[in-house]
């Protein structure tokens, strides 16, 4: 099943359908990055996008380090 999550950006409402198991996680993340109850400027969207990509960059680097450490063990 899926849930609908709404977010207002630039005066427009956007509804996204996501799986139930992902909906709680996404709702919490949206609350951290956006004004979940009101309008969000496009600049806020861009800042959130950059933050999330930075998080992915850090995760990718950590994974590469861990893989390298595992390769060095064998």
C-alpha positions as CSV (number, residue, x, y, z in Angstrom):
1,X,0.0,0.0,0.0
2,X,1.1,3.6,-0.3
3,X,0.7,6.9,1.4
4,X,0.4,10.4,0.0
5,X,2.9,13.0,1.3
6,X,2.3,16.7,0.5
7,X,4.8,19.5,0.4
8,X,4.3,23.1,-0.7
9,X,7.1,24.6,-2.7
10,X,6.9,28.0,-4.4
11,X,3.2,28.3,-3.6
12,X,2.3,25.0,-5.2
13,X,1.3,21.8,-3.5
14,X,3.1,18.6,-4.6
15,X,1.7,15.2,-3.6
16,X,4.0,12.2,-3.7
17,X,2.9,8.6,-3.3
18,X,5.4,6.4,-1.4
19,X,5.3,2.9,0.1
20,X,4.1,2.7,3.7
21,X,7.4,1.4,5.0
22,X,9.2,4.5,3.5
23,X,6.5,7.0,4.4
24,X,7.4,7.4,8.1
25,X,11.1,7.9,7.3
26,X,10.4,10.4,4.5
27,X,8.0,12.4,6.7
28,X,10.7,12.8,9.4
29,X,13.3,13.8,6.8
30,X,10.9,16.4,5.2
31,X,10.2,17.8,8.7
32,X,14.0,18.3,9.1
33,X,14.6,19.9,5.7
34,X,11.4,21.8,5.1
35,X,8.5,23.7,6.7
36,X,6.1,20.7,6.4
37,X,3.0,22.8,7.3
38,X,3.6,25.8,5.1
39,X,5.1,27.1,1.9
40,X,8.8,26.6,1.1
41,X,10.9,28.8,-1.2
42,X,12.7,27.2,-4.1
43,X,16.0,28.1,-2.4
44,X,15.1,25.8,0.5
45,X,14.5,23.0,-1.9
46,X,17.9,23.6,-3.5
47,X,19.6,23.7,-0.1
48,X,17.9,20.4,0.9
49,X,19.0,18.8,-2.3
50,X,22.6,19.8,-1.8
51,X,22.6,18.6,1.8
52,X,21.3,15.2,0.8
53,X,23.8,14.9,-2.0
54,X,26.6,15.8,0.4
55,X,25.3,13.1,2.8
56,X,25.5,10.6,-0.2
57,X,29.0,11.8,-1.0
58,X,30.1,11.1,2.6
59,X,28.4,7.7,2.6
60,X,30.0,6.8,-0.7
61,X,33.5,7.7,0.6
62,X,33.0,5.7,3.7
63,X,31.9,2.7,1.7
64,X,34.9,3.0,-0.5
65,X,37.2,3.1,2.6
66,X,35.5,0.1,4.0
67,X,35.8,-1.9,0.8
68,X,39.5,-0.9,0.6
69,X,40.0,-2.1,4.2
70,X,38.3,-5.4,3.3
71,X,40.5,-5.8,0.2
72,X,43.6,-5.2,2.3
73,X,42.6,-8.0,4.7
74,X,42.7,-10.6,1.9
